[in-house]
Amino acid sequence: MNVTTTKQNITVHEGGSITLQCLVHVTEEPYVDTFWLFNGSRKQTNSKYEVNDEWLERGKGTINRKKISLTIHNAGLNDSGQYICVLNTSHGFRLKNVSVHVVAGANSKFISLLID
């Protein structure tokens, strides 16, 4: 079993959206659970986050591939940090970290100057 990601360091502007993706490879397992963690909590689909997983290849006796994605909508500075893609099977855990850095946009700097 293995977990890979295309990007490990991602920068997004405040107010933007970003999608994190992992690809997992597993042999036939009786139990497979995949999910995303941020600040120790499991991310669920809601108005801020969209969690998806999709089997790309699945068959008996072969290596199965699954794509796991997490979309962060309207990113705020508090969305910066380490996100963890988790593969949990009957044989153990595999983790992959993705670092997200949200930067303030030009508009937020301008608004901050007006308020001060």
N, C-alpha and C positions, 0 to 999 in steps of 0.2 A: 504494500500500500504506500502511496506517495501523494504529496500535495505540492503543487507548483503555482506560481503566479507570474503574470507577465511584467508587472511593475511592483517594486517594493517601496518606492518613495514617490508620493503623489502630492502635487501642489494644486490648490484650487482657490479661486477668488471668493471672498465672502459673498454670499447670496447665490452662488453658482451651484450646480449639481455635479456629482462625480459618481462613477460606478467602479467599484472594486470587484475583481474577479479572481477566483481560484479554480484550478482544474485538479480533480482528484482521480487517482487510479487505484482501483481495488480489485482483488480477485473475488470470486463469489464468496460472500459473507452472509451469515444468517442475520446480522445486525449491522446497519450502516446509518449513522446520523451525521449530518453536516450542518454547520451553523457558523455565525459570526459573533465575536465578542468585542465589546468596547468598554473600557473601564470596569471589567469584571462582570458585565451583564450581557446576556444573550440578546441580540437585536431581533426585533419582531417587526413585521410590516405594520406601519401606521402612517400618519400624515408626514412624518419626517424621513422615515426609512422605508425602502422597498427591498425585501429579501426574496430571492428566487434561486431555485436549483432545478437543474435539468439534466436528465440522463442523455449523454451523447451516444454512447454505445453500451449495450447491455445484452449479455448472452450467457448461457450456462458454460462453465468451465473456461471462460476467457477473462481477460482483464477488462473491467468495466470502467468507463470514464463518465464523470459527472462534473458539470460546470456549476459553480456556486457564485452568485453575485449579490452585492449589497450596493444599492444606490442611496446616496445621501442627497436629499433635496434641500435647497435653500441653506447651504452650508454656513455655519456661524463659527466664530473663533473657538468656541467651546467644543467643536467637532474635531479639532486638531488632536492628534495622538496616535497610538498604536491600535490598529484593528487586527484581530486574530481570526484567521480562517481555520476552522476546526473540523477534522475528520475523526469521528469516533466509531470504532468497529469493535466486534467481539475480540479482536486481537490487540486493541490498544488505541492510543491517540496519535495523531499527526497534526502539527500546527504549522502555520505560515503567517508571519507578521507582515503587515502592510502599514507603512507610516504615512499619515495624511497630515499635511500642513495647510491650514486655511490662512490666507493672507488678506488683510484689509484692502478693500478696493479703493480707488481714487475718490469715489463719492462719499464713502464713510469718513475718510480723512477730512474732506471739505466740510461735512456736517459737524464733525468734532470741533473744527476751528470756529464755526459759527456759534456753537454752544458755549465754548470757553470764553 
